Amino acid sequence: MFHCPYCKQPAHTRTSRYVSENLKQRYHQCTSLECSATFRTSETLEGVIRQPAMPENVGTLLTAGETP
């Protein structure tokens, strides 16, 4: 959740779109009826803290309900 830059009340995301693989634009609207400001923010991937553990034999993994 983002806060309104004008009245500091919570703002809800109305829509979003990917500009690139690592950049997303979000459009927000203030929840305060007196303010109701609409604004845009950008969300970007700056770096990975920890990569997922990768199993050695990815091809042999079973999905739910499968038997070997």
Buried (B, 14 or more C-beta within 10 A) or exposed (E): EBEBEEBEBEBEEEEEEEEEEEEBEBBBBBBBEEBBBEBEBEEEEEEEEEEEEEEEEEEEEEEEEEEE
